[in-house]
């Protein structure tokens, strides 16, 4: 027998949340251990999740499908307020953090889709166009990988710590109305 989360419920059990979110209960416990979601414990030590955890889980799952690392997901979720349901503006601030990264990923996927049948500069030299586009694997001198495809952003030598752009947007938590900046 399936348990359903009532539309009136302000909190959900782990089973109700898992069913409504379409994930295993073990995934919810993992997300909680990783600091992505939170629950409160009843006097019987059972987990109870606030209703807005559904959106957080949906956000986590969608982000994972896009290949966003859990650390970047955690950083984005840390921008959301504690103690109240996130507003549209709160979620807009989180989504803005990844806009550039997502646009780069979209461009890379489009390029892969459109050019996979051409020479991509991987060094295989097995296609008829490879010898023309990449004679003697000259693109190998530029570095590893498929040089004709857009390269995802990597470590930036201009940054003191050599960090990459993924998950590093410089986003700041949204400022609530009446809050000092």
N, C-alpha and C positions, 0 to 999 in steps of 0.2 A: 504494500500500500504506500503510495507516494504521499509525502507531506508537502503541503503548499503554504507558501508565505501569504498570509492574508493581507489584503491591501490596507487594512486598518492597523496592522502591526507596526509598532515603532522599532521593534527589535526582532532579530531572527536568531534561531538556533543555528549551529553549524550545518546541520542537515538541511534546514530550510534555505539558508543562504546558498549552499552548494547547489541545491536543486534549481533555485531561481536563477543563479548566475551561470549554470551549466558547467560547473567544475567539480572535481572530486573534493571531498572533505579534507583529504590529505593536502591538496593544493592550498586550501584556506589556511591550514595550520602552518604550511611552509611559508606562505605570504606573511603570516603573523610573525613567525620566527625571524624572517628577513626584515621586519619593520615596515612592511608595505601597507598593512592594515592593522587595526587594533580591535580588541574585544574587551568586554568587561566580564568578570566572573560572578556567577550567582553564589549564594551561600552554599550550594551543593557543588561548587567548583565547575559549573558548566559555562561554556562560552556563550555570550550574547553579543551580537553585532548590531550596530545601529543601522537603520535603513539605508543611509547614504553610503554604506560600505559596498552596496551593490554597484554603484557607479565606479567606485575605486577599483573593484575587481574587474569590471568591464574595461576600464582604462588600462589596467595591468595586462589583461589578455590581449587587447588590441595592440598595445605597445610591443608585447612579446612577439606577436605575429609579424610586426614590422622589423623585428630584429633589434629592438632597443634593449640594451643591457639592463639587468635588474638594478644596478647601481644608479643608472640615469633615471630609471623609473622611480626609485626611492627618493632621489634628489628632487624630482618634479613633485611627487606627492608631499614632500616636506614643505612645499610652498603653500599647501592648503591649510586652512585654519583648524585648530583643535577646539573642541567644545562647541562647535556649531556646524550646521550643514553648509558645505561650500556653495557659494552663489555662482551665478553665470559668470560674473566678473572674475571670481577666483579661478574657475576652470579656463577662462579665456587667457589669464596670465600664464597658466601652466601650458596651454597649447601653444602660446607664442614662443615659449622656450625652445620648442622643437621645430618651428616653422622652417628655418633655414636647413636644418639637417634633413627634414622630410622632403623638402624640395630637391635637395641633392640626391637623396635616395630615389625619388621619382625619376629624375633625369637619368640616373645610372640605369634604372630598370628599362626606361624607354630606349636608351642607347643599346643596351644588351639585346632587347627585343628586335630592334631595327638592324643591328649590325652583326649578329651572331653568325650569319652565313657568309660574312666577309672576313678578310684577314683582321684579326684583333690584336696582332702583335705579340702573341704568346710564345713565339719561337718554334712552333711545330713545323712550319714551312711545308705543310702537307696539302694545302689548297692551292689551286692554280693562281690565285691572286697574291698569295703570300710572298712569292719570289719577287713580285713587282713592288708591293707595298713595303715589304720588310726584307730586302735582299741581304743574304748572309746573316740574318737575324741582327741587323744593326740596332734595332730597338732594344735588344738585350743590354746594350751599353747604358741605357737610361735607367735600368733597374729591373727587378723581377716583375713577373705578372704580365697580364694582357695590357700592353702599353697603349693600344689604340682605344681602349675603353676608358671612360672617366675613372679616375682612381678615387676611392673614398678618402676623405681627409684623414691624415695620419698625424703623427707627432709634429708639432710646429716648433721649429728651431728658434722662432722669435719669442717663444714663451720660456720663461726662466726654468719651469719645471718640465718642459718638453711635452706637455699634455696635448692631447688631440681635441678636436672640436666636438666629438660625439658627447652629448650630455652636458657640454660646457657652453652655456648660452649667456652666462652672466645674469640670469634672471633673478629677480628679487621677489620676495613674498609681496602679495598685493597689500596695499595699505587700506585698512578699514576706515569707513567714514568717521571723521572726528579724531582719528589717530594721528599722532605726531609723526613726521617723517624723519 
